[in-house]
């Protein structure tokens, strides 16, 4: 038996902040841990864009991270993480050495250049602001932060895609353990709950969702788009874990991705290099 919650505010030491460019349609989300937390990582994408993930390997020295960043902008969005480091350093938060305090900031990016302005990307200053604004009590969801330019249902091309965003969820077990997730959903295909289609490719008249998996059976309906499948997220818990145990939880988290997104982990469609002739018209994207 468990109780469900859409809030992560009961996890001590976690604060979440967003910075959003609502004109360019991109943004950055920062999960801030001023006292440091144990973390692990498991990357399944074919062409990932990440920072400092090697530090999270169990055999490496540093045992705590001070911020985890989810960002738009593809590889160019990694710049936003410099602003996160700058804010934390200014406030004395980080790995203490005899000479300097070094904030340990890790994170990943998604491809959103096909939505809004292709030249817009999360800047160092946006990363700084998201860190400054991080709050434990209020956690925004939807068209904010890393979800600002996220989209789903691109099996039949961007003209029939659906606007996505960033969301969170948490569950509390009877023993007091809380497990939650913060995910920026940028999927090529469908988002499902069991066999129920929650969102995905819109029909030609735009009035309903159609199964992307069914469209995959018809090669003429499919458009292979680079960067169309770059969902990123973080699993958080108040349980005390080692780095090896955190790695195992990260690996288990991918089971949830596979259950909720169809298809998941496609090779070509996880490509994150910004290759696109022109940006998608904003009016083509609609909230489900």
Secondary structure, 3 states (H helix, E strand, C coil): CEEEECCCCCCCCCEEEEEEECCCCEEEEEEEEEEEECCCCCCCCCCCCEECHHHHCCCCCCCCEEEEEEECCHHHHHHHHHHHHHHHHHCCCCEECCCCEECCEEEEECCCCCECCCCCCCCHHHHHHHHHCCECCCCCCECCHHHCCCEECCCCCHHHCEECCEEEEEEEECCCCEEEEEEECCCCCEEEECCEEEECEECCCCCCEECHHHHHCCHHHCCCCCCCCCCEEEEEECCCCCHHHHHHHHHHHHHHHHHHEECCCCCHHHCCCCCCCCCECHHHCEEC
